[in-house]
Amino acid sequence: MDNEPIFLKPVFQERIWGGQKLQTEYNYDILFEKTGEAWVISAHPNGASVITNGLLEGKTLADAWNEHGELFNKKAGTNEEYPLLVKMLDANDDLSVQVHPNDSFACDVEGQPYGKTECWYVLSAEADAEIVLGHHAESREELEQMMDAGKWDALLKRVTVQAGDFFYVPSGTIHAIGKGIVILEIQQSSDITYRVYDYERTDAAGNKRELHLDRAKQVTTVPHLPADTESVVAVVEDLTEKKLVEENYFSVSHWQLNGKVSKQLNADFLQVSVIEGNAEITVAGKRFGIEKGSHFILPYSVKTYELVGEAEFVVSWQ
């Protein structure tokens, strides 16, 4: 296979709470008036990204994972699915309050390989924009009573956010992205969501979206345990690296490039999202232009690479 980055085309998802910012802020050719999500690095069956360069051009990331596992240092004979999913979300309205199961519950109850632990990097946020992150219940009995009584204002914990904030959201955490926020989400490759509260919204036909309170009550962590993450900053040549989280399912860092840096690939593969600016990446003598809104994977075959330019990145790996 070619020794070069794997560039990917986003898959857009229509959502009741979506908007137009993925077009206006990232120049994507979105498909829907209410485009809520761009699955920018995805091998999930509900929206697999298409490769746009190299010998695998036109193939999906799922095809590459299944047919060319050596690009990801995938163990021979393994039946595991591609483990991660990267999304951009435009919350033009409040998302529903929801919670996700862990791997064990996803496997036993849903027949799916992965639960959903995720994290959010806030790309932009309107003034006083908020997220829901956690709850105030001290026991499962209290959680269930407050849910059944609809005491959402008393139950839900809310946090004001701004661009550059980062949040780690383990499975079992009640959460929601609020109106006026655009985020980059790195998560396990799962699409299992249990909707807890949807602000009594209805669709064009007057129907409310389905809630999943029974399963939400089973999987929610009680009491809420705030995630304990510690940022570590390092400077390598003209690159400032800020580690955001390092957990079982993924590690995530923010990179600020102001000039040039040469790096080694110290992971089985590296997922790279360009969130601001312009740069060039050189691999094995081949030079590729990258810009705000570019997303690509550096496969295992890439041992060293060089970045030149003025840009910000969010990178993730397992």
KEKE-3310 file (N, C-alpha, C; in steps of 0.2 Angstrom, whole numbers, plus 5000, padded with zeros to 4 digits):
npx = (5004:5002:5013:5006:4996:4978:4965:4949:4931:4918:4903:4887:4874:4857:4848:4836:4840:4849:4860:4867:4880:4891:4893:4895:4905:4915:4915:4909:4901:4886:4871:4859:4846:4845:4858:4866:4876:4893:4901:4917:4928:4925:4920:4909:4894:4882:4887:4899:4915:4922:4937:4948:4959:4975:4979:4967:4957:4940:4936:4928:4932:4929:4931:4945:4949:4945:4950:4963:4971:4984:4987:4983:4990:4983:4978:4981:4968:4959:4942:4937:4929:4933:4939:4936:4927:4925:4917:4909:4899:4885:4875:4862:4851:4845:4852:4844:4843:4854:4861:4874:4877:4889:4903:4899:4885:4881:4885:4878:4864:4861:4867:4879:4896:4902:4901:4898:4909:4914:4922:4923:4928:4927:4923:4917:4907:4892:4889:4886:4883:4878:4881:4874:4880:4881:4872:4862:4857:4858:4857:4851:4838:4833:4837:4828:4816:4816:4817:4805:4796:4799:4807:4818:4825:4830:4837:4847:4864:4872:4884:4893:4901:4915:4924:4937:4936:4937:4929:4928:4918:4912:4905:4888:4886:4875:4871:4871:4873:4872:4862:4869:4882:4897:4905:4919:4919:4926:4925:4920:4917:4901:4884:4874:4861:4852:4839:4834:4827:4818:4814:4801:4798:4791:4789:4786:4774:4768:4772:4781:4798:4805:4808:4819:4819:4819:4830:4840:4839:4845:4858:4864:4877:4878:4881:4884:4900:4912:4923:4941:4953:4969:4978:4993:5007:5018:5032:5038:5050:5042:5030:5017:5011:4996:4991:4975:4967:4969:4965:4957:4950:4953:4966:4968:4974:4978:4986:4996:5002:5016:5025:5037:5039:5046:5040:5038:5028:5020:5010:4998:4990:4985:4973:4968:4962:4960:4958:4959:4967:4980:4991:5005:5008:5021:5026:5037:5043:5032:5021:5007:4993:4984:4970:4959:4946:4950:4952:4961:4969:4984:4992:4999:5010:5016:5031:5038:5035:5032:5027:5022:5018:5004:4993:4980:4977:4967:4971:4970:4970:4972)
npy = (4994:5012:5023:5034:5048:5044:5051:5057:5058:5067:5060:5065:5069:5071:5080:5084:5095:5101:5113:5125:5128:5119:5121:5135:5138:5128:5126:5114:5104:5103:5092:5094:5105:5105:5100:5091:5083:5078:5064:5062:5054:5038:5021:5015:5006:5014:5025:5026:5033:5039:5035:5047:5047:5040:5022:5016:5024:5029:5018:5013:5018:5007:4996:4997:4994:4981:4974:4978:4977:4978:4992:4997:4991:4980:4965:4950:4939:4944:4949:4961:4977:4993:5004:5017:5033:5049:5064:5079:5091:5101:5111:5118:5119:5114:5098:5082:5076:5063:5046:5034:5016:5005:4994:4981:4981:4985:4974:4963:4967:4974:4968:4973:4977:4988:4999:5016:5028:5044:5060:5078:5092:5109:5118:5130:5142:5150:5165:5162:5149:5132:5116:5100:5090:5077:5073:5077:5067:5057:5043:5028:5026:5039:5045:5039:5042:5056:5057:5051:5060:5070:5081:5089:5101:5101:5090:5089:5093:5108:5116:5130:5134:5137:5141:5130:5123:5107:5091:5075:5061:5048:5032:5030:5042:5055:5067:5082:5092:5109:5122:5132:5128:5121:5106:5095:5078:5064:5047:5030:5018:5018:5018:5019:5026:5031:5040:5052:5064:5076:5089:5090:5091:5091:5083:5087:5081:5082:5072:5066:5062:5046:5041:5033:5028:5017:5009:5019:5022:5010:5011:5022:5031:5031:5039:5054:5054:5066:5067:5064:5072:5077:5090:5090:5099:5100:5105:5103:5107:5118:5115:5115:5104:5098:5087:5080:5070:5053:5038:5021:5019:5028:5041:5058:5073:5091:5100:5114:5122:5132:5135:5123:5105:5089:5073:5057:5042:5036:5027:5014:5019:5036:5048:5063:5079:5094:5109:5123:5135:5133:5121:5110:5093:5081:5066:5052:5059:5064:5077:5085:5096:5103:5109:5119:5109:5098:5080:5066:5050:5044:5030:5014:5011:5023:5030:5041:5059:5076:5092:5108:5125:5135:5131:5122:5107:5093:5078:5060:5043:5026)
npz = (5000:4998:5005:5014:5020:5024:5017:5020:5016:5023:5031:5031:5042:5045:5057:5070:5077:5070:5060:5049:5051:5048:5035:5034:5042:5040:5027:5021:5009:5013:5015:5020:5026:5040:5045:5056:5060:5055:5050:5051:5052:5050:5052:5054:5051:5050:5043:5034:5031:5016:5007:4999:4992:4985:4983:4988:4985:4984:4991:5007:5024:5032:5023:5021:5034:5035:5024:5023:5035:5040:5038:5050:5060:5063:5072:5065:5060:5068:5073:5076:5076:5067:5080:5083:5081:5074:5075:5069:5076:5075:5085:5082:5090:5106:5110:5113:5130:5135:5137:5137:5135:5143:5137:5140:5143:5130:5123:5129:5129:5118:5108:5101:5097:5104:5118:5122:5126:5126:5120:5120:5111:5111:5097:5093:5102:5106:5116:5133:5131:5135:5142:5146:5159:5168:5184:5199:5207:5222:5224:5215:5217:5220:5208:5198:5204:5202:5188:5184:5189:5181:5185:5179:5179:5192:5192:5182:5179:5174:5163:5158:5143:5132:5117:5114:5126:5134:5136:5144:5143:5150:5147:5153:5158:5160:5148:5137:5123:5121:5113:5100:5100:5093:5091:5091:5091:5098:5099:5105:5092:5090:5090:5099:5108:5122:5125:5136:5139:5130:5129:5127:5113:5096:5080:5063:5061:5073:5082:5097:5100:5103:5120:5131:5144:5153:5150:5151:5165:5170:5165:5169:5178:5195:5211:5200:5193:5192:5178:5179:5173:5167:5160:5150:5144:5131:5122:5106:5094:5083:5088:5099:5110:5118:5130:5131:5136:5141:5140:5142:5130:5121:5117:5117:5110:5108:5096:5092:5079:5074:5063:5059:5061:5064:5066:5074:5071:5084:5087:5083:5073:5068:5071:5063:5064:5057:5064:5063:5052:5040:5032:5028:5025:5025:5019:5017:5007:4999:4997:5005:5005:5018:5027:5037:5042:5036:5037:5042:5042:5048:5044:5050:5042:5040:5046:5049:5049:5042:5047:5042:5044:5049:5060:5069:5077:5082:5088:5088:5095:5098)
capx = (5000:5005:5015:5004:4990:4972:4961:4942:4926:4913:4896:4882:4868:4852:4846:4831:4843:4855:4859:4871:4887:4896:4895:4897:4912:4920:4915:4907:4895:4881:4866:4852:4845:4847:4864:4868:4883:4897:4905:4922:4932:4920:4920:4903:4889:4877:4889:4907:4918:4925:4944:4948:4966:4979:4977:4961:4952:4933:4934:4927:4937:4928:4934:4952:4950:4943:4954:4970:4972:4991:4988:4982:4993:4977:4981:4979:4963:4954:4936:4935:4927:4936:4936:4934:4923:4926:4911:4908:4891:4882:4869:4858:4846:4848:4851:4841:4847:4854:4866:4876:4879:4896:4903:4896:4878:4880:4885:4873:4858:4860:4871:4883:4902:4905:4897:4900:4913:4916:4924:4921:4932:4922:4926:4914:4901:4889:4889:4882:4880:4878:4880:4872:4885:4880:4866:4862:4854:4863:4855:4847:4831:4832:4837:4822:4810:4816:4816:4798:4792:4800:4811:4824:4829:4833:4841:4853:4870:4874:4890:4894:4907:4918:4929:4944:4935:4937:4926:4928:4911:4912:4898:4885:4886:4870:4874:4868:4876:4867:4861:4874:4889:4899:4910:4922:4918:4930:4921:4920:4913:4895:4878:4868:4859:4846:4836:4831:4823:4819:4811:4794:4798:4787:4791:4781:4767:4766:4774:4787:4803:4805:4812:4822:4820:4820:4837:4844:4840:4850:4865:4867:4881:4875:4881:4888:4907:4916:4929:4947:4958:4975:4982:5000:5009:5025:5034:5043:5051:5037:5023:5015:5006:4993:4987:4968:4964:4973:4960:4957:4947:4957:4970:4967:4979:4978:4992:4996:5008:5018:5032:5039:5040:5046:5038:5038:5021:5021:5004:4996:4987:4984:4968:4970:4957:4963:4952:4960:4973:4983:4998:5007:5011:5026:5027:5041:5044:5026:5018:5000:4991:4979:4967:4953:4941:4953:4952:4964:4973:4991:4992:5005:5015:5020:5035:5040:5031:5034:5021:5024:5012:5001:4987:4978:4974:4965:4973:4967:4973:4970)
capy = (5000:5018:5026:5041:5049:5042:5057:5055:5062:5066:5058:5070:5066:5076:5080:5089:5101:5103:5119:5127:5130:5115:5124:5142:5138:5123:5125:5108:5104:5099:5089:5095:5111:5104:5096:5090:5079:5076:5059:5064:5048:5033:5015:5013:5004:5019:5031:5025:5038:5037:5037:5051:5048:5034:5016:5014:5030:5026:5013:5016:5016:5000:4992:4997:4991:4974:4971:4980:4978:4980:4999:5000:4986:4976:4959:4945:4935:4948:4951:4967:4982:4999:5005:5024:5037:5056:5068:5086:5092:5108:5111:5124:5119:5109:5091:5078:5074:5056:5043:5028:5011:5003:4988:4975:4981:4985:4967:4958:4969:4977:4964:4977:4976:4993:5004:5023:5033:5049:5066:5084:5098:5114:5122:5137:5142:5157:5168:5159:5142:5127:5108:5096:5085:5074:5074:5078:5062:5053:5036:5026:5027:5046:5046:5036:5046:5063:5056:5049:5066:5076:5086:5090:5107:5100:5084:5090:5098:5112:5119:5135:5132:5142:5138:5127:5118:5100:5087:5068:5059:5041:5029:5030:5050:5059:5073:5085:5098:5114:5127:5137:5125:5116:5102:5089:5072:5057:5042:5023:5017:5015:5023:5017:5031:5031:5047:5053:5070:5080:5096:5090:5093:5087:5084:5091:5078:5082:5067:5067:5057:5041:5041:5026:5029:5011:5007:5024:5021:5005:5012:5029:5030:5035:5046:5056:5055:5070:5064:5067:5073:5082:5092:5090:5102:5099:5109:5100:5111:5123:5112:5114:5098:5098:5081:5082:5064:5047:5033:5015:5018:5033:5046:5064:5079:5097:5103:5121:5122:5138:5134:5116:5100:5082:5068:5049:5039:5032:5023:5010:5024:5042:5051:5070:5084:5101:5113:5130:5136:5129:5118:5104:5087:5078:5059:5049:5064:5066:5083:5086:5102:5102:5115:5119:5105:5092:5075:5060:5045:5042:5023:5011:5011:5030:5030:5048:5064:5083:5097:5115:5129:5139:5127:5119:5100:5088:5071:5055:5037:5021)
capz = (5000:4998:5012:5014:5024:5021:5018:5021:5015:5028:5030:5034:5045:5046:5064:5071:5081:5066:5057:5043:5053:5045:5029:5034:5046:5037:5019:5018:5005:5017:5011:5023:5029:5047:5046:5063:5061:5050:5053:5047:5052:5053:5048:5057:5046:5049:5040:5034:5027:5009:5006:4993:4988:4985:4980:4991:4983:4983:4996:5013:5029:5034:5018:5022:5040:5034:5019:5023:5042:5041:5039:5057:5064:5066:5073:5060:5062:5073:5070:5079:5071:5069:5086:5085:5077:5075:5072:5070:5078:5075:5089:5081:5095:5111:5109:5119:5136:5134:5141:5133:5139:5142:5132:5143:5142:5123:5120:5132:5128:5111:5103:5098:5100:5108:5121:5120:5129:5121:5123:5116:5110:5109:5092:5094:5106:5107:5123:5138:5129:5140:5141:5152:5160:5175:5187:5206:5211:5226:5224:5210:5218:5219:5200:5195:5206:5198:5181:5183:5190:5176:5188:5175:5181:5198:5191:5178:5180:5168:5163:5153:5139:5127:5112:5117:5132:5133:5141:5144:5144:5150:5146:5160:5160:5157:5145:5131:5120:5121:5107:5099:5101:5088:5094:5088:5096:5097:5103:5103:5086:5093:5088:5104:5112:5126:5126:5143:5140:5123:5129:5124:5106:5092:5073:5059:5062:5080:5086:5101:5099:5108:5125:5133:5151:5157:5149:5154:5172:5171:5163:5171:5184:5201:5209:5195:5195:5187:5175:5182:5167:5168:5154:5150:5139:5129:5116:5101:5089:5083:5089:5106:5111:5125:5130:5134:5139:5140:5144:5139:5124:5116:5119:5113:5111:5104:5093:5089:5075:5072:5059:5056:5066:5062:5071:5073:5072:5090:5088:5077:5068:5071:5068:5063:5062:5056:5066:5061:5048:5034:5033:5023:5028:5020:5021:5012:5001:4996:5001:5005:5008:5023:5029:5042:5040:5033:5042:5039:5046:5047:5045:5053:5037:5041:5052:5051:5044:5044:5047:5041:5043:5055:5061:5075:5076:5087:5086:5093:5094:5103)
cpx = (5004:5007:5013:4998:4983:4967:4953:4937:4920:4906:4891:4876:4863:4849:4841:4834:4849:4854:4864:4878:4893:4898:4898:4904:4917:4920:4913:4901:4889:4875:4859:4852:4847:4852:4866:4875:4886:4902:4911:4928:4928:4921:4913:4898:4884:4880:4897:4910:4922:4932:4944:4955:4969:4976:4970:4956:4945:4931:4932:4932:4935:4931:4942:4953:4950:4948:4962:4972:4979:4992:4987:4985:4988:4980:4977:4974:4958:4948:4933:4934:4932:4934:4934:4930:4924:4920:4912:4901:4890:4875:4866:4852:4848:4847:4847:4846:4848:4860:4867:4878:4887:4897:4899:4889:4877:4880:4879:4866:4856:4863:4876:4890:4905:4899:4899:4903:4915:4919:4923:4926:4928:4926:4923:4908:4898:4889:4884:4880:4882:4878:4877:4878:4884:4873:4867:4860:4860:4862:4851:4840:4829:4832:4831:4816:4810:4815:4808:4794:4794:4804:4818:4828:4833:4838:4848:4858:4871:4880:4891:4900:4909:4922:4935:4943:4935:4933:4926:4921:4911:4905:4895:4884:4880:4873:4870:4872:4870:4867:4867:4881:4891:4905:4913:4922:4922:4926:4922:4915:4906:4890:4872:4867:4853:4844:4832:4826:4824:4815:4804:4793:4794:4790:4785:4774:4764:4768:4781:4792:4803:4810:4814:4823:4822:4828:4842:4845:4845:4857:4868:4871:4878:4879:4885:4895:4911:4922:4936:4952:4963:4978:4989:5003:5016:5026:5039:5044:5046:5030:5022:5009:5003:4989:4981:4966:4968:4969:4961:4955:4950:4961:4968:4972:4977:4985:4991:5003:5010:5025:5032:5041:5041:5044:5038:5030:5022:5014:5003:4993:4985:4978:4969:4965:4960:4957:4953:4967:4974:4990:4999:5010:5015:5027:5031:5042:5038:5023:5011:4998:4985:4976:4961:4948:4943:4953:4956:4967:4980:4992:4999:5011:5019:5024:5037:5036:5033:5028:5024:5018:5010:4994:4986:4975:4972:4967:4971:4970:4971:4976)
cpy = (5006:5020:5033:5042:5046:5048:5054:5060:5062:5063:5062:5067:5072:5075:5085:5096:5104:5110:5119:5128:5125:5117:5131:5142:5134:5122:5118:5109:5100:5097:5091:5102:5111:5098:5096:5088:5078:5070:5059:5058:5042:5027:5012:5011:5010:5025:5030:5030:5035:5040:5041:5051:5041:5028:5014:5020:5026:5021:5016:5014:5009:4995:4992:4993:4983:4971:4973:4982:4980:4988:5002:4995:4982:4969:4954:4940:4938:4949:4957:4972:4988:5002:5012:5028:5044:5059:5075:5087:5099:5108:5118:5125:5114:5102:5088:5077:5066:5053:5036:5023:5009:4997:4982:4975:4982:4978:4963:4960:4971:4973:4968:4977:4982:4997:5011:5027:5038:5055:5072:5089:5103:5118:5129:5136:5150:5159:5164:5152:5137:5120:5106:5091:5082:5076:5075:5073:5058:5046:5035:5027:5035:5048:5044:5040:5053:5062:5055:5055:5072:5082:5087:5096:5105:5094:5085:5095:5101:5116:5124:5134:5138:5138:5136:5123:5111:5096:5079:5066:5051:5038:5029:5038:5053:5066:5076:5091:5103:5118:5131:5134:5120:5113:5097:5084:5066:5052:5035:5023:5014:5021:5021:5023:5030:5038:5047:5059:5074:5086:5096:5092:5088:5088:5087:5088:5078:5077:5068:5061:5052:5042:5033:5026:5022:5009:5013:5024:5015:5006:5018:5028:5034:5034:5048:5057:5059:5067:5068:5067:5078:5084:5092:5093:5101:5103:5105:5104:5117:5121:5112:5109:5098:5091:5082:5076:5058:5041:5026:5015:5023:5038:5052:5070:5085:5099:5110:5121:5129:5138:5126:5111:5093:5078:5061:5047:5034:5029:5019:5014:5030:5046:5059:5074:5091:5106:5121:5130:5132:5126:5113:5099:5083:5071:5055:5053:5066:5072:5084:5092:5100:5109:5114:5115:5099:5087:5069:5056:5044:5035:5021:5011:5018:5030:5037:5053:5071:5087:5104:5119:5132:5135:5124:5112:5097:5081:5066:5048:5032:5018)
cpz = (5000:5005:5012:5018:5020:5022:5017:5019:5020:5026:5034:5036:5047:5053:5065:5074:5076:5063:5050:5045:5050:5038:5029:5038:5043:5030:5017:5014:5008:5013:5014:5026:5037:5047:5053:5064:5055:5053:5048:5047:5055:5048:5051:5051:5045:5045:5039:5029:5021:5009:4999:4990:4989:4982:4982:4989:4981:4987:5003:5018:5032:5029:5020:5028:5039:5029:5019:5031:5044:5041:5046:5062:5067:5067:5068:5063:5066:5069:5073:5074:5072:5075:5088:5079:5079:5071:5073:5071:5078:5078:5088:5086:5100:5109:5115:5124:5135:5138:5136:5137:5138:5138:5134:5141:5134:5120:5122:5130:5121:5106:5099:5101:5105:5111:5118:5125:5124:5124:5118:5116:5107:5103:5092:5099:5107:5115:5127:5136:5134:5138:5147:5153:5168:5178:5195:5210:5215:5226:5217:5211:5217:5211:5197:5197:5202:5191:5180:5184:5186:5180:5185:5177:5188:5197:5188:5180:5173:5168:5157:5150:5134:5123:5116:5123:5129:5138:5139:5147:5144:5149:5153:5162:5157:5154:5139:5129:5119:5114:5107:5100:5095:5091:5089:5093:5094:5102:5101:5097:5088:5091:5093:5108:5116:5128:5132:5143:5133:5123:5127:5117:5102:5085:5070:5059:5069:5085:5090:5099:5104:5113:5127:5140:5155:5156:5152:5161:5174:5170:5166:5178:5190:5207:5203:5197:5190:5185:5177:5176:5169:5162:5155:5144:5137:5123:5112:5095:5089:5084:5097:5107:5118:5125:5134:5138:5137:5144:5140:5132:5118:5120:5114:5115:5106:5102:5090:5086:5073:5068:5057:5062:5062:5067:5069:5074:5078:5092:5082:5072:5072:5067:5068:5060:5062:5058:5065:5057:5042:5035:5028:5027:5023:5023:5015:5006:4997:5000:5000:5008:5012:5025:5034:5039:5037:5039:5038:5044:5044:5049:5048:5049:5037:5047:5054:5046:5047:5043:5046:5040:5049:5055:5068:5073:5082:5084:5091:5091:5099:5106)
residu = (MET:ASP:ASN:GLU:PRO:ILE:PHE:LEU:LYS:PRO:VAL:PHE:GLN:GLU:ARG:ILE:TRP:GLY:GLY:GLN:LYS:LEU:GLN:THR:GLU:TYR:ASN:TYR:ASP:ILE:LEU:PHE:GLU:LYS:THR:GLY:GLU:ALA:TRP:VAL:ILE:SER:ALA:HIS:PRO:ASN:GLY:ALA:SER:VAL:ILE:THR:ASN:GLY:LEU:LEU:GLU:GLY:LYS:THR:LEU:ALA:ASP:ALA:TRP:ASN:GLU:HIS:GLY:GLU:LEU:PHE:ASN:LYS:LYS:ALA:GLY:THR:ASN:GLU:GLU:TYR:PRO:LEU:LEU:VAL:LYS:MET:LEU:ASP:ALA:ASN:ASP:ASP:LEU:SER:VAL:GLN:VAL:HIS:PRO:ASN:ASP:SER:PHE:ALA:CYS:ASP:VAL:GLU:GLY:GLN:PRO:TYR:GLY:LYS:THR:GLU:CYS:TRP:TYR:VAL:LEU:SER:ALA:GLU:ALA:ASP:ALA:GLU:ILE:VAL:LEU:GLY:HIS:HIS:ALA:GLU:SER:ARG:GLU:GLU:LEU:GLU:GLN:MET:MET:ASP:ALA:GLY:LYS:TRP:ASP:ALA:LEU:LEU:LYS:ARG:VAL:THR:VAL:GLN:ALA:GLY:ASP:PHE:PHE:TYR:VAL:PRO:SER:GLY:THR:ILE:HIS:ALA:ILE:GLY:LYS:GLY:ILE:VAL:ILE:LEU:GLU:ILE:GLN:GLN:SER:SER:ASP:ILE:THR:TYR:ARG:VAL:TYR:ASP:TYR:GLU:ARG:THR:ASP:ALA:ALA:GLY:ASN:LYS:ARG:GLU:LEU:HIS:LEU:ASP:ARG:ALA:LYS:GLN:VAL:THR:THR:VAL:PRO:HIS:LEU:PRO:ALA:ASP:THR:GLU:SER:VAL:VAL:ALA:VAL:VAL:GLU:ASP:LEU:THR:GLU:LYS:LYS:LEU:VAL:GLU:GLU:ASN:TYR:PHE:SER:VAL:SER:HIS:TRP:GLN:LEU:ASN:GLY:LYS:VAL:SER:LYS:GLN:LEU:ASN:ALA:ASP:PHE:LEU:GLN:VAL:SER:VAL:ILE:GLU:GLY:ASN:ALA:GLU:ILE:THR:VAL:ALA:GLY:LYS:ARG:PHE:GLY:ILE:GLU:LYS:GLY:SER:HIS:PHE:ILE:LEU:PRO:TYR:SER:VAL:LYS:THR:TYR:GLU:LEU:VAL:GLY:GLU:ALA:GLU:PHE:VAL:VAL:SER:TRP:GLN)
# end
